Amino acid sequence: MTEASLASKQPSNLDYADPTKFRFQCVKIPKVEYNTIQANIPGISLAELTQPTRLQQLKIPGNDLTFEDLTITFIVDENLETYKQIHDWMAGLAQVDSDEKYRELIADGGDRMPLSTQTSSTDAGRPTKMTPDGAIFSDGKLIVLSSRNIPIMEINYQDIYPKALSALDYNQNLTDVEYLTASVTFGYKIHTYLTL
């Protein structure tokens, strides 16, 4: 076994990560960026396989990587614009009351990721136009800042979509002003790290 020197074990940067030094950006909800007060880097888990043997089963790493959900918390503005952007995105995906909200969602994001889908699809022998992915998904990034507020790393989330949006609770019994906050949970395809 190779022995490492004490100098090689020491981190190159002795500053610790400050949980208040970050920014969150998402293309589809730009007004949330300056109001985000909490965000996470989701955990990941690797599937484990069991290899049977004559004596004892051996555990070996699998190849299925599972990403936990991305959750952010943001302050809601007086006109509820930040909240409504996410609400309308979810309502458009779910087509709750009519196809109109879905059509608006598709029209609004049709210019995003134009090369992400083919132009047509064969559905039971009939060519039809495919829905552009850019209208349904968005990309997001969590920018980690140094102790001097300089961006040092980006965590890029590919193809995020909202899964849950918390309720807003108004309350006349509060003795001090506590601004409304909301949390949104996103599903996504993958996240990657980029050192700046």
C-alpha positions in Angstrom: 0.0 0.0 0.0 1.3 3.4 -0.9 1.8 5.8 2.0 0.6 9.4 1.3 2.5 12.3 2.8 0.9 14.7 5.2 1.0 17.4 2.6 -0.9 15.3 0.0 -3.7 14.7 2.5 -4.3 18.4 3.2 -7.0 20.1 1.0 -5.8 22.8 -1.4 -8.3 25.2 0.0 -8.8 25.4 3.8 -12.0 27.5 3.5 -15.1 25.6 4.5 -18.3 25.6 2.4 -20.7 28.4 3.5 -24.4 27.4 3.1 -25.4 31.0 2.5 -23.2 31.4 -0.6 -25.3 30.2 -3.6 -27.6 31.3 -6.4 -30.2 29.1 -8.2 -31.2 29.7 -11.8 -33.8 28.1 -14.0 -34.6 29.1 -17.6 -38.4 28.6 -17.2 -38.8 30.5 -13.9 -36.4 33.4 -14.1 -38.1 35.5 -11.4 -37.4 32.8 -8.8 -33.6 33.4 -9.0 -33.3 36.5 -6.7 -35.9 35.2 -4.3 -34.4 31.7 -3.6 -33.5 31.3 0.0 -32.8 27.6 0.2 -31.6 25.0 -2.3 -30.0 21.5 -2.1 -27.6 19.4 -3.9 -29.6 16.1 -4.1 -28.2 12.9 -2.8 -27.5 10.0 -5.0 -27.6 6.2 -4.4 -26.0 3.4 -6.3 -27.7 0.1 -6.6 -26.1 -2.9 -5.0 -25.9 -6.4 -6.6 -25.6 -9.6 -4.8 -23.4 -12.3 -6.3 -24.2 -15.8 -4.9 -21.3 -18.1 -4.0 -21.1 -21.5 -2.3 -20.1 -19.9 1.0 -21.5 -16.4 1.4 -23.2 -14.0 -1.0 -20.9 -11.2 -2.1 -22.1 -7.6 -2.4 -20.8 -5.7 -5.5 -21.6 -2.2 -6.8 -24.3 -2.1 -9.5 -24.7 0.3 -12.3 -28.0 2.0 -11.5 -27.5 5.5 -10.1 -30.6 7.1 -8.6 -30.9 10.9 -8.1 -33.0 12.3 -5.3 -35.3 15.2 -5.9 -34.1 18.8 -6.2 -35.9 21.1 -3.7 -35.7 24.9 -3.5 -37.5 27.3 -1.2 -38.2 30.9 -2.3 -39.8 34.1 -1.0 -43.1 34.7 -2.7 -43.6 38.2 -4.2 -46.6 40.4 -3.4 -48.2 39.7 -6.9 -47.5 36.0 -6.6 -45.6 36.0 -9.9 -42.9 33.6 -8.7 -45.5 31.2 -7.3 -47.8 31.5 -10.4 -44.9 30.7 -12.8 -44.4 27.3 -11.2 -48.2 26.7 -10.8 -48.9 27.4 -14.4 -46.0 25.1 -15.5 -47.5 22.3 -13.5 -51.1 23.0 -14.6 -50.0 23.0 -18.2 -48.3 19.7 -17.8 -51.3 18.1 -16.1 -53.9 19.7 -18.4 -56.3 20.0 -15.4 -59.2 21.9 -17.0 -58.6 22.2 -20.7 -56.0 21.7 -23.4 -55.5 25.5 -23.5 -53.0 25.7 -20.7 -51.0 22.8 -22.3 -51.0 24.7 -25.6 -49.8 27.8 -23.9 -47.0 25.9 -22.2 -45.9 24.3 -25.5 -46.1 27.7 -27.4 -44.1 29.4 -24.6 -41.3 26.9 -24.6 -41.2 25.8 -28.2 -38.0 27.7 -28.9 -36.0 26.0 -26.2 -33.9 23.0 -27.1 -35.1 22.9 -30.7 -32.8 20.0 -31.6 -34.0 17.8 -28.7 -36.7 15.9 -30.7 -37.3 14.7 -34.2 -39.7 16.7 -36.3 -42.1 13.9 -36.8 -43.1 10.5 -35.4 -45.0 7.5 -36.8 -48.0 6.8 -34.5 -49.8 3.7 -35.7 -48.7 4.3 -39.2 -49.7 8.0 -39.2 -47.0 10.6 -39.2 -47.6 13.3 -36.5 -45.6 16.2 -35.2 -43.8 15.5 -31.9 -44.0 17.7 -28.9 -40.8 19.7 -28.3 -39.0 18.8 -25.1 -38.1 22.4 -24.4 -41.7 23.2 -23.7 -42.0 20.6 -21.0 -38.6 20.6 -19.3 -36.1 23.2 -18.4 -32.5 23.3 -17.3 -31.4 24.7 -14.0 -28.2 25.4 -12.2 -27.0 25.9 -8.6 -24.1 28.3 -8.5 -21.8 27.8 -5.5 -20.0 31.0 -4.4 -16.7 31.4 -2.6 -16.3 33.3 0.7 -15.7 36.4 -1.5 -19.0 35.8 -3.5 -17.1 34.6 -6.6 -18.7 31.7 -8.5 -16.5 28.6 -8.0 -18.8 25.8 -9.1 -22.0 25.1 -11.0 -24.2 22.1 -10.4 -26.2 21.7 -13.7 -29.6 20.0 -13.6 -30.7 18.6 -17.0 -34.4 18.4 -17.9 -36.0 19.5 -14.7 -39.8 19.5 -14.2 -41.9 20.5 -11.1 -43.3 17.6 -9.1 -44.7 19.4 -6.1 -45.4 23.0 -5.0 -46.2 23.8 -1.4 -49.2 25.7 -0.2 -49.3 29.4 0.8 -50.6 30.0 4.3 -52.1 33.4 5.1 -52.6 34.2 8.8 -54.1 37.2 10.5 -52.9 36.0 14.0 -49.2 36.7 13.3 -47.7 39.4 15.6 -44.8 40.1 13.3 -44.4 40.1 9.5 -43.1 36.8 8.2 -43.0 36.9 4.4 -44.5 34.0 2.6 -42.2 31.3 1.3 -42.9 28.3 -0.9 -41.0 25.1 -1.7 -41.0 23.4 -5.0 -39.7 19.9 -5.7 -38.2 19.1 -9.1 -37.5 15.8 -10.8 -34.7 15.8 -13.3 -32.6 13.5 -15.5 -29.1 14.0 -14.2 -26.9 16.6 -12.4 -23.3 17.3 -13.2 -20.5 19.4 -11.6 -18.6 22.1 -13.4 -15.7 23.9 -11.7 -15.4 27.5 -12.7 
